[in-house]
Amino acid sequence: MVLAKRWTLKKHFSGSPTNSDFELKTAELPPLKNGEVLLEALFLSVDPYMRIASRKLKEGDIMMGEQVARVVESKNSAFPKGTVVLAYLGWTTHSISDGKRLEKLPTDWPDSLPLSLALGTVGMPGLTAYFGLLDICGVKGGETVMVNAAAGAVGSVVGQIAKLKGCKVVGAAGSDEKIAYLKKIGFDVAFNYKTVESLEETLKKASPDGYDCYFDNVGGEFSNVVIPQMKIFGRIAICGAISTYNRTGLPPPGPPPEAVIYQQLRMEGFIVTRWQGDVRQKALKDLMTWTSEGKIQYHEHIIEGFDNMPSAFMGLLKGENLGKSVVKA
C-alpha cells in the first residue's frame, strides 16, 4: 500500500497566498496495471507562473508543477525501476503514470550535477532564458541587455547567456546579497532596485545609450520605466510579471502582461517613416483605389474652427471622435 501526500488548492488566492489557501491530503494509490509505473518525487518545483495558472484549477485540485521523480515500481519496460524522470505531476509525493508524459533525464547527465538542476538551469527556467533571449530578443554581440529579477532562476541564466554572446548585461535584484551574486557571475552592472533613489536615473547611468533587449520577469511599474529607455528597434521579451501577480486592486497602467505572455504576443513598435520609396508609393495607390471603389469605408469627425484645436485634441484623448478627427478652420 502506497500513500501519496498531496497539496491541494483549498481556495483560490486573493492577494498574496496564505497557509489557509492550501490543504494537505493523503490518498491511497491502487496497485499498478500493466504499462504503469509508480513514481516517487525527488524534487518538486515552485515557480511564479503557478500564481496565475492556479486560476484555472478547481478548488480541491492538486497544485500544478514539475518534479524530478524516480520509478520505484514498474510494469512498463520503457521505464524500469530506478529510472529518473521529469514529469508534470504537481505537488504530490507519489504518482502512478502510464509513461506517456514522462521525460527521461539525459543518459549522459553528469554525476557532478545535482538532479534538481533538471527543474532549474537545465530545465524549464533555463530553456525559458535561452529561447527568450536568443529567439525572441535575438541578441547579438555588442548589444546591451537589461534583465530584472536577475538573480532568479530565469534571470540569472539570461544574464550569463548574454555574456557568452558578447553582450553588456545590466541586472536588477532586490537585495545586496543578490547583487553581490550577480557581480560574481559576470553581470557588468547590478543594482538593488529597492534601495536606489531613482530607477530611471540608475538605468540611464548603467547604459546611457539605452537598451537593445529587455528581458522582463517583473512587469508593472518597473517596465513602465525601462521601456522608454529602449533603443530604436529594441526587443522586449516578456517572460513574467511577478510584481502584479498578487494584486487585488486595479492593474498598473499599460497592457496586461498576462495577456501578452499567454497569447504569446510580440512587442514591436514602429514609425511609419520606416517605409519609403516604392513600397510607400504602392501603399498610397492601393489605399486610394480601395477607397474610391468603396472597399474602404471612412468616417470623419469634423470640428469647426481653428480656435477649437485644443478641445479637439482633448476630445480625441477622451475618445469623443468617430473616425479621423479633423479641425475645420
SVG drawing of the C-alpha trace seen along z (x, -y; Angstrom):
<svg xmlns="http://www.w3.org/2000/svg" viewBox="-18 -81 51 87">
<polyline fill="none" stroke="black" stroke-width="0.4" points="0.0,0.0 1.4,-3.4 0.1,-6.6 0.5,-9.8 0.6,-13.1 -0.9,-15.9 -1.1,-19.7 -4.4,-20.9 -5.8,-24.3 -8.3,-24.8 -9.5,-28.1 -8.4,-30.5 -5.9,-33.1 -7.0,-36.7 -3.9,-38.8 -0.9,-37.1 -1.4,-33.3 -1.7,-32.2 -1.4,-28.9 -5.2,-28.6 -5.4,-28.6 -3.8,-25.1 -4.9,-21.7 -2.7,-18.7 -4.5,-15.4 -3.5,-11.8 -4.6,-9.3 -4.0,-5.5 -2.8,-4.6 -4.2,-1.5 -2.0,1.4 -0.2,0.9 -1.8,2.1 0.2,3.3 2.1,0.4 2.1,-1.7 4.9,-2.9 4.9,-4.1 6.8,-7.3 8.3,-8.9 9.1,-12.6 12.7,-13.5 12.5,-17.3 9.4,-19.5 9.4,-22.9 7.7,-26.0 7.5,-28.8 6.0,-32.2 3.7,-31.1 1.7,-29.0 0.2,-32.1 -1.5,-32.8 -2.1,-29.3 -3.8,-28.3 -6.8,-30.4 -7.6,-27.5 -7.7,-25.0 -10.9,-24.0 -10.8,-24.3 -9.6,-20.9 -7.3,-20.2 -3.7,-19.3 -1.4,-22.3 0.4,-22.1 4.1,-21.8 7.1,-19.8 9.1,-17.3 12.0,-15.1 10.9,-11.6 12.3,-8.1 10.5,-4.9 10.1,-2.8 7.9,-0.1 7.3,0.7 5.1,2.6 6.4,0.7 9.5,2.0 10.3,-1.5 10.7,-2.8 12.5,-0.1 12.8,-0.5 15.3,-3.2 14.7,-5.3 14.8,-9.1 12.3,-11.2 11.0,-14.7 7.2,-14.9 4.4,-17.5 2.7,-15.8 2.0,-18.6 2.6,-18.8 2.5,-15.1 4.9,-12.7 3.9,-9.6 2.1,-9.2 1.0,-6.5 1.8,-7.1 1.2,-5.3 4.5,-6.7 3.2,-8.8 4.1,-12.2 7.3,-11.2 10.7,-12.6 13.8,-10.6 16.8,-12.6 19.6,-12.5 21.6,-9.3 24.8,-11.4 23.7,-13.5 27.0,-14.3 27.4,-12.8 28.7,-16.3 25.3,-17.9 22.5,-17.5 19.3,-16.1 17.4,-19.1 19.0,-21.2 16.5,-19.5 14.0,-21.8 16.2,-24.9 19.2,-25.8 19.0,-22.6 15.2,-22.6 12.3,-24.9 13.8,-28.1 17.0,-27.6 15.1,-26.9 13.0,-30.0 16.1,-32.1 17.6,-30.5 14.8,-30.9 13.6,-34.2 17.0,-35.8 18.2,-34.1 14.9,-33.7 12.6,-36.4 15.2,-39.1 17.7,-37.7 20.6,-39.2 23.9,-39.8 27.4,-40.5 28.0,-44.1 24.4,-44.7 23.1,-45.8 20.7,-43.6 18.5,-44.6 17.1,-41.8 15.1,-42.2 14.6,-39.5 18.1,-38.9 19.1,-36.7 16.2,-34.3 16.1,-31.0 15.5,-32.6 17.2,-35.9 20.5,-34.6 20.7,-32.3 19.6,-35.1 22.5,-37.3 25.0,-34.6 24.0,-33.5 24.0,-37.2 27.6,-37.5 28.5,-34.3 27.2,-36.0 29.3,-39.1 26.7,-41.4 26.8,-44.0 24.4,-42.9 22.6,-45.1 20.6,-43.3 18.3,-44.3 17.5,-42.4 16.1,-43.0 18.9,-42.6 22.5,-43.4 23.3,-39.7 21.7,-39.1 23.7,-42.0 26.9,-40.5 26.0,-37.2 25.2,-38.9 28.5,-40.6 30.2,-37.3 28.6,-35.6 29.7,-38.3 27.0,-41.0 28.5,-44.2 26.1,-46.3 23.8,-45.1 21.7,-47.2 19.2,-46.8 16.0,-48.3 14.7,-48.6 17.4,-51.0 18.2,-53.2 16.9,-56.7 15.7,-56.7 15.2,-53.6 15.1,-55.9 18.4,-57.5 20.0,-54.2 19.1,-52.7 20.4,-55.7 23.7,-55.7 24.1,-52.0 23.6,-52.4 23.4,-56.0 22.7,-54.9 19.7,-52.7 19.0,-49.0 18.8,-46.7 17.0,-43.9 14.8,-43.9 14.1,-40.5 11.1,-41.2 10.3,-39.0 8.6,-41.6 6.2,-43.8 4.3,-46.6 5.9,-50.0 9.4,-48.6 8.6,-48.0 7.0,-51.4 10.4,-52.9 12.5,-50.6 10.6,-50.7 11.2,-54.4 14.9,-53.7 14.9,-51.1 16.9,-51.8 15.3,-52.1 14.4,-48.5 14.9,-47.3 13.3,-43.9 11.3,-43.1 10.8,-39.5 8.0,-39.5 8.6,-36.4 6.7,-37.1 5.1,-39.8 5.6,-38.8 5.1,-42.3 1.5,-42.1 0.5,-38.5 -0.8,-39.3 -2.6,-42.5 -6.1,-42.9 -6.8,-46.4 -6.6,-47.7 -3.7,-46.6 -0.8,-49.0 -1.0,-51.3 -0.2,-49.6 -1.2,-46.4 -2.0,-43.4 1.2,-41.3 -0.7,-38.1 -2.3,-38.6 1.0,-39.4 2.5,-36.2 -0.2,-33.7 -1.2,-34.9 2.5,-35.0 2.4,-38.5 5.4,-40.2 6.1,-43.8 7.4,-45.8 6.8,-49.5 7.2,-51.3 7.3,-54.7 5.6,-54.9 8.5,-56.8 10.4,-53.5 8.8,-52.7 9.9,-54.9 10.4,-54.7 8.5,-52.2 6.8,-50.4 5.3,-53.7 4.0,-54.7 2.4,-51.3 0.6,-51.6 -0.7,-55.0 -2.0,-53.8 -3.7,-50.8 -5.4,-52.9 -6.6,-55.4 -8.0,-52.7 -9.7,-50.8 -11.3,-54.0 -12.6,-55.1 -14.0,-51.7 -15.8,-51.6 -13.7,-48.8 -12.5,-51.0 -15.3,-53.0 -14.5,-56.1 -16.0,-58.5 -14.6,-61.8 -15.1,-63.7 -15.2,-67.3 -14.6,-70.1 -15.3,-73.6 -12.9,-76.5 -9.2,-76.8 -9.9,-78.1 -11.2,-74.6 -7.9,-72.9 -7.2,-72.3 -10.7,-71.0 -10.5,-68.8 -7.3,-67.4 -8.7,-66.8 -11.8,-65.2 -9.7,-62.9 -7.9,-61.7 -11.3,-61.1 -12.5,-59.1 -15.2,-61.5 -14.4,-61.0 -15.7,-58.5 -13.1,-58.0 -10.5,-60.6 -10.7,-63.9 -10.3,-66.9 -10.4,-70.5 -12.1,-72.8 -10.7,-76.3"/>
</svg>
